[in-house]
Amino acid sequence: MAPPQTRFLEDSSTQPRPVSTVPLVLMRARPLLLVPIVATICGALLVFAGSGTMAERTTATASGPYSITRAKSPPRSIVRDAGGAWVATFTDRTRTVALAGPVRRFEEAAANPVASTTWVRTLAVPFAGTVDVGWLDRARADRSPDVLATALQYVAGSSDRTGASGLLIAGDASYGPFQPNRTRKKGADWNDFQGVLGVYGTTVDPPEPEQLSSLDCSGFVRMLWGVRFGIPLVLDPDGGASLPRRSAQQASSAPGIVPISNAAQQVTEFGRLQAGDLVFFDASGGSAIDHVGVYLGLDTAGHRRFISSRKSADGPTMGDLRGASLLDGTGLYARSFRSTRRL
């Protein structure tokens, strides 16, 4: 399989460092507190914006070179420039920020590529309603890999990358080792990929040597959002403060909000879907969530494409091997698409 193609290859993520001679990563560090830069409000007006088939009242303010509009469903601040072009979306109670930027092309063999102008970055703390214009300006100028580009650093053909501590932080990831029944073993988490102890308070999760450089679907999400972008991690649900281990737990109890709720049927309305959202599936035909991925955006055929770690592809993929990585249509994952979460 050909290596993934992305334009920006330099890594600027922060890697947790071991705290003893045995590799050790603490995942429940207290988040940093940032003092927001409050811009001068130059004026305010009421406008009306459509949301599906129902109008919703939004409040717009002028803030330096930007206009900021408050919208609902979900509650968020939409930032536009002086010419009215979309700049960014900050969603309340989430750390995820979607930003306009130069086009990138994400591609993998046997799949239509995604040409995206949306960049996804993370705040240090959940958004509380005030746009930090200084942070926004810095984020718009940042051309290091964002969440979407980083997700592609684990597909087949990716080169190994190490962090400041010398630990592996990215590379061609397997789903897990073969078992006697010729299926791949699930259960590979971020610490199995790196070969380090995972420490959660007094609970220690040792790595499984045979799962080195492997990530199952929820482990891939935790490696991406937790290790690479600082979302707190925990093994078992803790009321939504941290990202737990299993896909069903991530759907029901994790940081952020649920833009699309699980109605136990195929999702066919995509108005609340945003690049970077976690997407959840009932792919085995039961009644429980059993698979999770990350939404990338529209591909060149106009379909909504995601990336996830799958047994059939032996690791993270945005491709269509044994099931198209699409949220719309009649394929396996489109039919089993149930809900989303924005971290």
Rosetta silent file (secondary structure, phi, psi, omega in degrees, C-alpha in Angstrom):
SEQUENCE: MAPPQTRFLEDSSTQPRPVSTVPLVLMRARPLLLVPIVATICGALLVFAGSGTMAERTTATASGPYSITRAKSPPRSIVRDAGGAWVATFTDRTRTVALAGPVRRFEEAAANPVASTTWVRTLAVPFAGTVDVGWLDRARADRSPDVLATALQYVAGSSDRTGASGLLIAGDASYGPFQPNRTRKKGADWNDFQGVLGVYGTTVDPPEPEQLSSLDCSGFVRMLWGVRFGIPLVLDPDGGASLPRRSAQQASSAPGIVPISNAAQQVTEFGRLQAGDLVFFDASGGSAIDHVGVYLGLDTAGHRRFISSRKSADGPTMGDLRGASLLDGTGLYARSFRSTRRL
SCORE:     score description
SCORE:     0.000 S_00000001
   1 L     0.000  136.620 -177.692    0.000    0.000    0.000 S_00000001
   2 L   -68.360  148.502  178.203    1.337    3.418   -0.909 S_00000001
   3 L   -62.355  150.885  177.701    2.338    5.758    1.947 S_00000001
   4 L   -65.825  150.509 -178.987   -0.272    8.356    2.961 S_00000001
   5 E  -113.641  116.662  170.030    0.095   11.771    1.377 S_00000001
   6 L  -136.298  155.812 -173.646   -0.189   14.922    3.460 S_00000001
   7 L   -81.453  -29.730 -171.849    1.462   18.240    2.897 S_00000001
   8 L  -111.721  119.505 -170.404    2.631   18.987    6.423 S_00000001
   9 L  -116.033  -12.224 -178.787    5.016   16.510    7.985 S_00000001
  10 L   -74.406  137.520 -177.273    6.732   18.298   10.871 S_00000001
  11 L  -102.650  131.299  179.719    5.536   17.137   14.295 S_00000001
  12 L  -125.881   13.968 -176.711    4.996   19.626   17.113 S_00000001
  13 L   -72.627  157.048  178.370    2.979   17.560   19.553 S_00000001
  14 L   -98.405  127.908 -178.002    3.974   17.260   23.191 S_00000001
  15 L  -104.811  127.314  174.839    4.756   13.757   24.378 S_00000001
  16 L   -58.641  141.192 -177.322    4.378   12.773   28.062 S_00000001
  17 L  -101.537  145.705  174.625    7.749   11.732   29.474 S_00000001
  18 L   -61.105  149.187 -177.886    8.472    8.656   31.587 S_00000001
  19 L  -111.245    9.134  175.505    9.022    9.465   35.265 S_00000001
  20 L  -151.947 -178.091  178.585   11.250    6.507   36.156 S_00000001
  21 L   -68.552  -22.657  170.824   13.660    4.085   34.529 S_00000001
  22 L   -87.078  126.870 -178.795   10.580    2.019   33.638 S_00000001
  23 L   -53.320  126.795 -172.131    8.689    3.891   30.897 S_00000001
  24 E  -142.986  128.410 -178.821    5.795    5.512   32.702 S_00000001
  25 E  -124.983  124.009  177.470    3.138    7.898   31.397 S_00000001
  26 E   -95.409  121.610 -171.908    0.732    9.762   33.665 S_00000001
  27 L  -103.778   -3.730 -177.361   -2.477   10.511   31.822 S_00000001
  28 L  -111.464   40.895  177.534   -4.533   12.365   34.452 S_00000001
  29 L   -66.464  145.554  177.828   -2.476   15.522   34.721 S_00000001
  30 L   -68.756  131.499 -178.254   -4.396   18.614   35.763 S_00000001
  31 L   -64.578  149.356  175.814   -5.061   20.816   32.712 S_00000001
  32 L   -69.427  147.748  176.388   -3.269   24.112   32.413 S_00000001
  33 L  -102.459  125.467  178.033   -5.316   27.229   33.058 S_00000001
  34 L  -109.064  141.501  174.588   -5.087   29.943   30.455 S_00000001
  35 L   -90.248  115.322 -176.581   -6.230   33.509   30.982 S_00000001
  36 L   -68.002  147.844  173.574   -8.260   34.436   27.915 S_00000001
  37 L   -88.033  113.719 -175.864   -7.539   37.616   26.025 S_00000001
  38 L   -91.614  118.737 -179.440  -10.848   39.475   26.002 S_00000001
  39 L   -80.922  154.483  176.793  -11.310   41.586   22.901 S_00000001
  40 L   -69.465  130.489  176.962  -13.148   44.903   22.973 S_00000001
  41 E   -86.153  118.738 -174.515  -16.768   44.546   21.885 S_00000001
  42 E   -92.722  -17.200 -178.694  -17.443   47.213   19.326 S_00000001
  43 E   178.866  167.180  179.473  -21.128   46.585   18.778 S_00000001
  44 E  -146.441  148.363  177.011  -23.922   44.052   18.948 S_00000001
  45 E  -154.256  163.341  176.863  -26.935   43.142   16.850 S_00000001
  46 E  -103.310  135.726  176.814  -29.454   40.374   16.462 S_00000001
  47 E  -132.433  166.832  178.367  -29.530   38.263   13.326 S_00000001
  48 E  -120.990  132.320 -178.516  -31.446   35.187   12.246 S_00000001
  49 E  -129.795  144.362 -179.703  -29.747   32.107   10.856 S_00000001
  50 E   -76.707  143.622  173.223  -31.208   28.897    9.521 S_00000001
  51 E  -137.324   97.653 -173.162  -30.624   25.584   11.309 S_00000001
  52 L    68.324 -122.486 -179.778  -32.146   22.773    9.266 S_00000001
  53 L  -103.885    1.020 -177.795  -35.754   23.778    8.672 S_00000001
  54 E  -117.410  136.993  177.953  -36.091   25.944   11.775 S_00000001
  55 E   -78.538  146.694  175.911  -34.754   29.488   12.262 S_00000001
  56 E  -130.944  143.083  179.768  -32.749   30.200   15.384 S_00000001
  57 E   -82.663  131.969  178.608  -31.897   33.556   16.882 S_00000001
  58 E  -126.420  156.275  179.567  -28.176   34.258   17.135 S_00000001
  59 E  -112.242  126.615 -179.282  -26.209   37.141   18.624 S_00000001
  60 E  -110.999  140.052  175.584  -23.387   38.708   16.639 S_00000001
  61 E  -131.932  155.446  174.647  -20.590   40.901   18.011 S_00000001
  62 E   -97.696  131.196 -177.601  -17.631   42.658   16.442 S_00000001
  63 E  -138.250   96.793 -176.821  -14.274   41.694   17.950 S_00000001
  64 L    60.787 -129.706 -178.958  -11.213   43.267   16.346 S_00000001
  65 L   -80.708    2.514 -173.822  -10.943   42.048   12.745 S_00000001
  66 E  -115.178  154.113  163.732  -13.588   39.366   13.364 S_00000001
  67 E  -110.088  136.337 -175.290  -17.352   39.145   13.737 S_00000001
  68 E  -119.910  121.451 -177.783  -18.477   36.484   16.204 S_00000001
  69 E  -111.120  129.181  174.710  -21.926   34.968   15.954 S_00000001
  70 E   -88.623  130.041 -178.973  -23.501   32.881   18.698 S_00000001
  71 E  -130.446  168.143 -177.526  -25.530   29.974   17.377 S_00000001
  72 L  -114.725  172.923  171.147  -27.461   27.048   18.802 S_00000001
  73 L    55.341   63.357    0.275  -27.802   23.306   18.242 S_00000001
  74 L   -88.968  163.509  177.106  -25.132   22.893   19.480 S_00000001
  75 L   -59.351  129.195 -174.648  -24.268   26.151   21.297 S_00000001
  76 E  -161.905  163.046  174.137  -21.200   27.595   19.578 S_00000001
  77 E  -112.328  124.831 -179.657  -19.409   30.736   18.449 S_00000001
  78 E  -106.537  122.359 -175.411  -18.876   31.135   14.701 S_00000001
  79 E  -103.900  132.222  176.413  -16.068   33.511   13.743 S_00000001
  80 E  -127.528  156.085  178.532  -15.938   35.310   10.388 S_00000001
  81 L   -86.360 -177.139 -175.796  -13.477   37.784    8.927 S_00000001
  82 L   -61.821  -24.885  178.638  -14.228   41.316    7.745 S_00000001
  83 L   -89.115    0.325  178.199  -15.317   39.967    4.363 S_00000001
  84 L    91.494    1.569 -179.662  -17.768   37.513    5.906 S_00000001
  85 L   -76.742  141.908  179.293  -15.705   34.381    5.220 S_00000001
  86 E   -63.361  134.815 -179.992  -15.826   31.620    7.830 S_00000001
  87 E  -113.674  -46.694 -175.012  -12.723   31.565   10.062 S_00000001
  88 E  -163.540  159.381  172.193  -13.448   29.211   12.961 S_00000001
  89 E  -129.578  122.959  175.937  -16.067   27.463   15.068 S_00000001
  90 E  -107.729  118.555 -178.728  -15.729   27.184   18.867 S_00000001
  91 E   -98.811  129.881 -178.738  -18.241   24.757   20.395 S_00000001
  92 L   -55.440  140.698  175.568  -19.272   25.266   24.005 S_00000001
  93 L    66.597   17.530  175.044  -17.942   22.735   26.535 S_00000001
  94 L  -127.417  158.299  175.031  -15.481   21.262   24.034 S_00000001
  95 L   -96.789   -6.661 -177.823  -11.775   21.719   23.411 S_00000001
  96 E   -79.092  130.866  174.143  -12.165   21.116   19.676 S_00000001
  97 E  -126.048  126.709  174.339  -11.871   24.142   17.364 S_00000001
  98 E   -94.819  131.305 -174.429  -12.471   23.912   13.608 S_00000001
  99 E  -128.611  146.783  171.556  -10.464   26.475   11.621 S_00000001
 100 E   -79.778  139.000  179.813  -10.265   27.565    7.988 S_00000001
 101 E  -160.728 -175.481  179.302   -6.830   27.042    6.447 S_00000001
 102 E   -60.108  150.638 -179.529   -4.924   25.996    3.334 S_00000001
 103 E   -68.278  136.735  169.820   -6.210   22.915    1.550 S_00000001
 104 E  -119.180  154.071  179.237   -4.646   19.561    2.470 S_00000001
 105 E  -118.629  113.404  177.495   -5.134   16.320    0.611 S_00000001
 106 E  -100.437  125.709 -178.452   -5.535   13.158    2.697 S_00000001
 107 E  -149.125  155.864  178.107   -5.346    9.959    0.702 S_00000001
 108 L  -148.162  152.755 -177.661   -4.764    6.252    0.936 S_00000001
 109 L   -56.162  144.811  175.773   -4.768    3.536   -1.728 S_00000001
 110 L    63.396   34.587  175.786   -8.202    2.323   -2.883 S_00000001
 111 L  -151.986  144.545  173.360  -10.093    5.313   -1.478 S_00000001
 112 L   -68.170  131.932 -178.153  -11.233    8.676   -2.791 S_00000001
 113 L   -69.853  161.811  174.319   -9.025   11.350   -1.179 S_00000001
 114 E  -108.934  118.467  174.778  -10.256   14.093    1.134 S_00000001
 115 E  -101.561  104.353 -169.602   -9.223   17.622    0.108 S_00000001
 116 E  -114.857  135.884  170.561   -9.856   19.599    3.277 S_00000001
 117 E  -105.280    5.562  177.398   -9.602   23.299    4.124 S_00000001
 118 E   -97.725  126.275  176.005  -10.773   22.604    7.689 S_00000001
 119 E  -108.454  144.059 -177.388   -8.069   22.312   10.351 S_00000001
 120 E  -120.265  119.178  178.606   -8.839   20.902   13.791 S_00000001
 121 E  -127.935  171.744 -173.755   -6.950   22.110   16.856 S_00000001
 122 E  -124.798  140.842  172.736   -7.505   21.905   20.609 S_00000001
 123 L   -82.563  161.171  178.198   -7.861   24.407   23.412 S_00000001
 124 L   -73.345  -28.391  178.518   -6.206   23.825   26.791 S_00000001
 125 L  -137.287  158.166  179.697   -9.606   23.946   28.507 S_00000001
 126 L   -58.577  144.925 -178.573  -13.181   23.569   27.216 S_00000001
 127 L   -67.309  131.403 -176.211  -14.610   26.622   25.469 S_00000001
 128 L  -114.926   11.673  173.349  -16.768   28.714   27.818 S_00000001
 129 L   113.957  -14.922 -179.836  -18.155   31.278   25.375 S_00000001
 130 L  -109.811  118.590 -179.970  -15.377   33.892   25.044 S_00000001
 131 L   -75.741  123.429  174.799  -13.168   33.668   21.956 S_00000001
 132 L   -83.186  101.920 -174.206   -9.501   34.237   22.782 S_00000001
 133 H   -65.393  -34.294  177.029   -8.497   36.291   19.737 S_00000001
 134 H   -63.059  -45.443  177.044   -4.796   35.900   20.488 S_00000001
 135 H   -61.044  -42.524 -178.839   -5.120   32.108   20.546 S_00000001
 136 H   -60.938  -45.363  179.062   -7.158   32.255   17.332 S_00000001
 137 H   -61.192  -42.112  178.578   -4.522   34.301   15.509 S_00000001
 138 H   -66.400  -41.176 -179.935   -1.782   31.892   16.594 S_00000001
 139 H   -65.551  -36.862  179.091   -3.830   28.853   15.614 S_00000001
 140 H   -67.330  -29.663 -179.265   -4.563   30.297   12.178 S_00000001
 141 H   -86.631  -12.893 -175.642   -0.845   30.821   11.566 S_00000001
 142 L   -75.708  124.043  178.749    0.137   27.349   12.830 S_00000001
 143 L  -115.347   15.714  171.529    1.037   24.946   10.008 S_00000001
 144 L   -72.523  161.719 -177.297    2.147   22.012   12.154 S_00000001
 145 L   -57.693  131.077  176.747    0.035   18.844   11.779 S_00000001
 146 L   -89.876 -168.040 -178.666   -3.439   19.253   13.218 S_00000001
 147 H   -60.281  -43.452 -176.561   -5.700   16.455   14.501 S_00000001
 148 H   -67.027  -47.313  179.258   -6.684   15.309   10.992 S_00000001
 149 H   -64.381  -37.092  178.867   -3.150   15.235    9.581 S_00000001
 150 H   -65.247  -36.876  178.605   -1.908   13.504   12.730 S_00000001
 151 H   -58.777  -33.430 -179.205   -4.552   10.786   12.344 S_00000001
 152 H   -76.756   -5.520  179.381   -3.045    9.897    8.956 S_00000001
 153 H   -77.546    2.707 -177.862    0.356    9.296   10.606 S_00000001
 154 H  -117.992   -1.177 -178.012   -0.798    5.787   11.611 S_00000001
 155 L   -78.870  168.993 -176.904   -2.047    4.318    8.323 S_00000001
 156 L   -55.657  134.383  179.686   -0.161    1.693    6.313 S_00000001
 157 L    91.954   -5.235 -179.627    3.154    2.967    4.957 S_00000001
 158 L   -70.069  144.438  177.250    3.582    5.719    7.567 S_00000001
 159 L   -79.766  148.391  175.889    7.091    6.377    8.835 S_00000001
 160 L   -66.083  142.873  175.378    7.922    5.936   12.515 S_00000001
 161 E  -130.870  140.420  177.426    8.054    9.129   14.572 S_00000001
 162 E  -119.504  150.775  178.397    9.469    9.523   18.054 S_00000001
 163 L   -88.797 -172.893 -177.347    8.820   12.181   20.652 S_00000001
 164 L   -62.150  -27.788 -179.105   11.260   14.131   22.802 S_00000001
 165 L   -83.405   -5.361 -177.987   11.513   11.186   25.219 S_00000001
 166 L    90.064   -2.280  178.389   12.476    8.808   22.418 S_00000001
 167 L   -77.959  149.513  175.814    9.187    6.912   22.596 S_00000001
 168 E   -67.892  126.056  178.280    7.326    5.963   19.435 S_00000001
 169 E  -115.125  -13.300  178.808    4.452    8.409   18.923 S_00000001
 170 E  -161.524  164.019  179.463    3.377    7.506   15.359 S_00000001
 171 L   150.204  173.005  179.131    3.960    5.052   12.564 S_00000001
 172 L   -57.592  105.083 -174.507    2.364    2.238   10.547 S_00000001
 173 L   -98.400  136.241  170.798    0.103    0.715   13.221 S_00000001
 174 E   -83.739  164.040  172.058   -1.287   -2.801   13.217 S_00000001
 175 L   -79.245  -38.698 -179.046   -4.704   -3.579   14.709 S_00000001
 176 L   165.655  168.199 -176.953   -3.268   -6.464   16.719 S_00000001
 177 L   -71.373  156.071  174.972   -1.564   -9.844   16.352 S_00000001
 178 E   -67.412  142.851  173.989   -3.095  -12.817   14.550 S_00000001
 179 L  -105.415  168.174  179.505   -4.846  -15.389   16.733 S_00000001
 180 L   -55.739  -28.120  179.327   -5.164  -19.141   16.024 S_00000001
 181 L   -84.058    9.891  175.842   -8.615  -18.540   14.499 S_00000001
 182 L    70.787   17.977  170.614   -6.972  -16.215   11.921 S_00000001
 183 L  -106.792  162.244 -179.125   -8.593  -13.090   13.340 S_00000001
 184 E   -91.444  137.645 -179.257   -6.664  -10.221   14.868 S_00000001
 185 L   -70.179  133.186  174.780   -6.656   -9.790   18.619 S_00000001
 186 L   -92.824  170.718  177.103   -8.312   -6.641   19.887 S_00000001
 187 L   113.722    4.917 -178.089   -7.311   -4.726   22.984 S_00000001
 188 L   -82.707  115.439 -179.523   -4.293   -2.706   21.800 S_00000001
 189 L  -103.734 -179.248 -177.775   -4.281    0.665   23.561 S_00000001
 190 H   -56.859  -39.359 -176.669   -1.876    3.628   23.337 S_00000001
 191 H   -74.601  -23.986  171.863    0.504    2.142   25.925 S_00000001
 192 H   -69.630  -41.577  177.988    0.663   -1.164   23.987 S_00000001
 193 H   -57.482  -43.475 -176.453    1.587    0.828   20.876 S_00000001
 194 H   -88.351  -19.153 -177.007    4.426    2.543   22.767 S_00000001
 195 L    74.812   39.148 -178.869    5.386   -0.373   25.007 S_00000001
 196 L  -128.213  164.521  173.433    5.034    1.603   28.263 S_00000001
 197 E   -72.108  137.681  169.422    3.092    1.366   31.491 S_00000001
 198 E  -100.138  122.228 -176.040   -0.218    3.220   31.537 S_00000001
 199 E  -114.623  123.742 -179.531   -0.773    4.732   34.973 S_00000001
 200 E  -126.983   90.300 -174.559   -4.228    5.930   36.043 S_00000001
 201 L    65.045 -119.448  178.645   -4.050    7.001   39.683 S_00000001
 202 L   -92.688   -1.748 -179.405   -3.321    3.802   41.599 S_00000001
 203 E   -95.148  130.984  179.267   -4.185    1.575   38.630 S_00000001
 204 E  -118.000  128.090  178.878   -1.340    0.425   36.384 S_00000001
 205 E  -109.987  103.350 -179.139   -1.959   -1.073   32.946 S_00000001
 206 L   -73.456  150.575  178.382    1.147   -2.922   31.717 S_00000001
 207 L   -74.588  152.347  174.575    1.766   -3.154   27.966 S_00000001
 208 L   -98.829  115.956 -173.204    1.298   -6.437   26.138 S_00000001
 209 H   -54.259  -35.823 -178.041    4.523   -7.143   24.210 S_00000001
 210 H   -72.641  -10.553  179.602    2.755   -8.836   21.298 S_00000001
 211 H  -104.556   16.268  175.744    0.687   -5.670   20.767 S_00000001
 212 L   -58.136  135.509 -179.157    3.656   -3.341   20.331 S_00000001
 213 L    65.205   25.186  178.952    2.926   -0.821   17.534 S_00000001
 214 E  -119.003  151.312  177.050   -0.747   -1.885   17.516 S_00000001
 215 L  -147.705  123.635  170.945   -3.943    0.096   18.101 S_00000001
 216 L   -81.863 -174.373 -170.642   -7.534   -1.127   18.084 S_00000001
 217 H   -63.087  -47.554 -179.752  -10.319    1.321   17.199 S_00000001
 218 H   -75.590  -29.369  174.682  -10.732    2.942   20.617 S_00000001
 219 H   -65.077  -36.898  176.334   -6.994    2.692   21.288 S_00000001
 220 H   -62.788  -44.001  178.561   -6.362    4.665   18.088 S_00000001
 221 H   -62.013  -40.613 -179.898   -8.752    7.389   19.265 S_00000001
 222 H   -70.318  -37.112  176.307   -6.991    7.514   22.649 S_00000001
 223 H   -63.296  -45.077 -177.239   -3.544    7.646   21.039 S_00000001
 224 H   -68.356  -57.945 -172.473   -4.626   10.490   18.773 S_00000001
 225 H   -81.523  -30.882 -177.581   -6.701   12.614   21.126 S_00000001
 226 H   -87.145  -62.963 -176.330   -5.081   11.652   24.424 S_00000001
 227 H   -69.292  -42.679 -173.878   -1.357   11.160   23.886 S_00000001
 228 H   -84.738  -31.552 -173.765   -0.978   13.511   20.925 S_00000001
 229 L  -126.584   13.770  163.280   -3.497   16.258   21.808 S_00000001
 230 L    80.628   10.923  174.488   -3.821   16.133   25.575 S_00000001
 231 L   -70.741  129.855 -178.338   -7.373   14.940   26.257 S_00000001
 232 L   -59.349  143.499 -178.521   -7.269   13.244   29.717 S_00000001
 233 E  -116.643  150.450  176.540   -7.448    9.442   29.609 S_00000001
 234 L  -150.986  155.008  178.640   -8.881    6.917   32.051 S_00000001
 235 L   -75.477  -50.039 -179.457   -9.552    3.177   31.884 S_00000001
 236 L  -110.233  151.497 -177.798  -13.125    3.239   33.208 S_00000001
 237 L   -53.958  139.631 -179.146  -15.662    6.058   32.817 S_00000001
 238 L  -123.495   29.850  178.485  -15.265    8.848   35.369 S_00000001
 239 L    88.853    8.395  175.698  -18.391   10.867   34.676 S_00000001
 240 L   105.108    0.591  179.370  -17.161   12.508   31.479 S_00000001
 241 L   -76.155  -25.713 -173.528  -13.953   14.192   32.649 S_00000001
 242 L  -136.509  165.326 -178.773  -11.725   11.795   30.695 S_00000001
 243 E   -90.719  112.260 -176.196  -11.740    9.595   27.596 S_00000001
 244 L   -79.550 -177.758 -167.673  -12.325    5.958   28.654 S_00000001
 245 L   -77.215  -42.014 -169.464  -11.040    2.763   27.094 S_00000001
 246 L   -97.901  152.834 -177.881  -13.952    1.251   25.112 S_00000001
 247 H   -61.232  -41.627  179.526  -15.862    2.656   22.140 S_00000001
 248 H   -63.630  -37.559  177.679  -19.263    2.263   23.853 S_00000001
 249 H   -68.161  -38.498  178.676  -17.887    4.109   26.895 S_00000001
 250 H   -64.932  -31.983  178.268  -16.477    6.874   24.707 S_00000001
 251 H   -71.364  -36.518 -171.892  -19.909    7.329   23.153 S_00000001
 252 H   -99.659  -26.103 -174.559  -21.732    7.551   26.487 S_00000001
 253 L  -148.166   97.125 -178.212  -19.222    9.061   28.943 S_00000001
 254 L  -161.868  168.823  177.598  -16.367   11.267   27.746 S_00000001
 255 L   -62.419  159.166  173.285  -15.391   14.941   27.581 S_00000001
 256 L    92.760 -153.349 -174.690  -17.285   17.292   25.297 S_00000001
 257 E  -130.495  169.813  178.781  -20.778   17.090   23.850 S_00000001
 258 L  -114.366   93.184  179.935  -22.943   14.785   21.728 S_00000001
 259 L   -65.609  -36.311  178.628  -24.029   16.681   18.582 S_00000001
 260 L  -122.604  114.060 -177.124  -25.786   13.611   17.148 S_00000001
 261 L   -82.411  157.791  179.189  -27.449   11.324   19.707 S_00000001
 262 L   -80.089  111.490  177.222  -27.877    7.583   19.364 S_00000001
 263 L  -105.694   15.820  178.720  -31.439    6.867   18.252 S_00000001
 264 L    59.752   32.821  175.799  -30.672    3.188   17.528 S_00000001
 265 L  -153.074  165.844 -177.173  -30.990    3.766   13.794 S_00000001
 266 L   -60.359  131.878  174.530  -28.846    4.898   10.857 S_00000001
 267 L   -75.464  126.440  178.991  -27.831    8.557   10.997 S_00000001
 268 L  -126.509   -5.696  175.909  -28.927   10.267    7.784 S_00000001
 269 L  -107.208  122.885 -170.485  -28.901   13.939    8.839 S_00000001
 270 L  -115.664   13.591 -175.859  -25.387   15.368    8.838 S_00000001
 271 L   -62.392  -26.402 -178.629  -25.935   19.070    9.593 S_00000001
 272 L   -97.915    5.674 -178.951  -24.303   18.810   13.029 S_00000001
 273 L   -82.011  135.329 -179.494  -21.299   16.802   11.836 S_00000001
 274 L  -134.990  143.828  177.644  -17.911   18.533   12.014 S_00000001
 275 L   -53.805  135.483 -177.845  -14.417   17.414   11.012 S_00000001
 276 L    97.100  -16.335  178.908  -12.648   15.859   13.996 S_00000001
 277 L   -62.386  143.137  168.111  -15.838   14.524   15.595 S_00000001
 278 E   -73.158  137.434  179.690  -15.757   10.995   16.954 S_00000001
 279 E  -120.856  134.425 -171.432  -18.178    8.815   14.990 S_00000001
 280 E  -118.520  147.037 -172.866  -19.717    5.691   16.538 S_00000001
 281 E  -135.506  150.769  166.949  -21.077    2.516   14.972 S_00000001
 282 L  -109.676   74.416 -169.083  -23.033   -0.608   15.786 S_00000001
 283 L   -82.168  -14.732 -177.143  -21.138   -2.570   13.140 S_00000001
 284 L   -90.994   -3.338  177.565  -21.709   -6.084   14.490 S_00000001
 285 L    87.052    7.988  176.002  -25.471   -5.940   14.111 S_00000001
 286 L   -89.032 -144.073  179.947  -26.290   -5.971   17.825 S_00000001
 287 L  -120.294    3.158 -175.936  -27.670   -3.096   19.856 S_00000001
 288 L  -114.141  150.484  173.563  -24.445   -1.697   21.367 S_00000001
 289 L   -63.907  130.901 -178.420  -21.767    0.652   20.035 S_00000001
 290 L  -136.738    7.283  179.618  -18.772   -1.474   19.028 S_00000001
 291 E  -153.651  147.047 -179.760  -16.652    0.730   16.748 S_00000001
 292 E  -141.287  146.052  176.200  -15.351    4.312   16.732 S_00000001
 293 E  -144.070 -170.718 -179.254  -13.556    6.516   14.217 S_00000001
 294 E  -127.614  127.367 -178.739  -12.757   10.167   13.470 S_00000001
 295 E   -73.845  129.686 -179.052  -14.579   12.147   10.790 S_00000001
 296 E   -96.729  -39.478 -176.489  -12.236   13.651    8.158 S_00000001
 297 E   136.359 -171.081 -179.520  -14.624   15.488    5.808 S_00000001
 298 E   -75.892  134.047  174.714  -16.010   15.220    2.281 S_00000001
 299 E   -86.258  179.673 -173.816  -13.985   13.174   -0.182 S_00000001
 300 L   -69.563  -10.428  174.539  -13.580   14.074   -3.843 S_00000001
 301 L   -96.604    3.002  178.155  -16.741   12.097   -4.680 S_00000001
 302 L    85.527   13.444  179.910  -18.764   14.145   -2.214 S_00000001
 303 L  -100.175  154.401 -177.087  -19.050   11.418    0.442 S_00000001
 304 E   -87.329  109.568 -170.824  -18.420   11.823    4.169 S_00000001
 305 E  -107.716  142.734  179.244  -15.243    9.889    4.922 S_00000001
 306 E  -127.959  169.708  176.038  -13.804    8.852    8.286 S_00000001
 307 E  -122.469  139.390  176.918  -10.694    7.102    9.584 S_00000001
 308 E  -156.336  163.268  175.891  -10.669    4.234   12.075 S_00000001
 309 E   -93.006  126.116 -173.422   -8.581    1.233   13.085 S_00000001
 310 E  -131.165  145.964  176.494  -10.092   -1.973   11.713 S_00000001
 311 L   -59.719  -44.769 -173.689   -9.289   -5.661   11.886 S_00000001
 312 L   -64.417  -27.828  179.342   -9.910   -6.128    8.166 S_00000001
 313 L   -99.919   -2.077 -175.818   -7.356   -3.450    7.258 S_00000001
 314 L    53.566   53.790  174.990   -4.965   -4.397   10.091 S_00000001
 315 E   130.303 -173.533 -178.739   -4.898   -0.929   11.574 S_00000001
 316 E   -60.153  137.442 -179.937   -5.991    2.661   10.976 S_00000001
 317 E  -156.182  148.320  167.802   -7.433    3.335    7.528 S_00000001
 318 L  -109.105   10.010 -175.200   -9.588    5.794    5.607 S_00000001
 319 L   -85.857 -174.673 -171.402   -9.870    3.212    2.833 S_00000001
 320 L  -116.264   17.956  179.449  -12.657    0.955    1.661 S_00000001
 321 L   -65.025  121.345  178.295  -11.240   -2.533    2.192 S_00000001
 322 L    53.129   44.185  178.699  -14.092   -4.812    3.355 S_00000001
 323 L   132.598  114.990 -177.771  -16.340   -1.870    4.064 S_00000001
 324 L   -66.118  136.781  178.750  -16.263    1.684    2.745 S_00000001
 325 L   -81.988   59.234 -175.843  -15.090    4.270    5.293 S_00000001
 326 E  -126.662  142.956  178.505  -18.156    6.390    4.568 S_00000001
 327 L   -90.944  -17.074  179.944  -20.897    7.753    6.809 S_00000001
 328 L  -114.127  155.594  178.598  -23.434    8.192    4.010 S_00000001
 329 L   109.591 -152.640 -174.454  -24.830    5.653    1.567 S_00000001
 330 L  -120.909    9.733 -179.991  -25.685    1.980    1.951 S_00000001
 331 L   -72.105  174.312 -177.261  -22.358    0.455    2.995 S_00000001
 332 H   -54.792  -50.410 -175.167  -21.712   -1.382    6.265 S_00000001
 333 H   -76.036  -31.223  174.053  -20.482    1.621    8.212 S_00000001
 334 H   -63.829  -44.001 -179.777  -23.071    4.003    6.780 S_00000001
 335 H   -66.821  -28.677 -175.422  -25.847    1.602    7.798 S_00000001
 336 H  -102.144    6.144  178.369  -24.376    1.163   11.275 S_00000001
 337 E   -69.224  124.487 -171.528  -23.530    4.862   11.939 S_00000001
 338 E  -121.147  -35.771 -174.081  -25.300    5.794   15.191 S_00000001
 339 E  -163.911  174.199  177.856  -23.891    8.905   16.934 S_00000001
 340 E  -137.085  162.887  170.827  -21.069   11.440   17.330 S_00000001
 341 E  -141.067  138.335  174.710  -19.089   13.147   20.082 S_00000001
 342 E  -110.147  116.406 -174.555  -17.111   16.397   19.920 S_00000001
 343 L   -76.752    0.000    0.000  -14.269   16.381   22.444 S_00000001
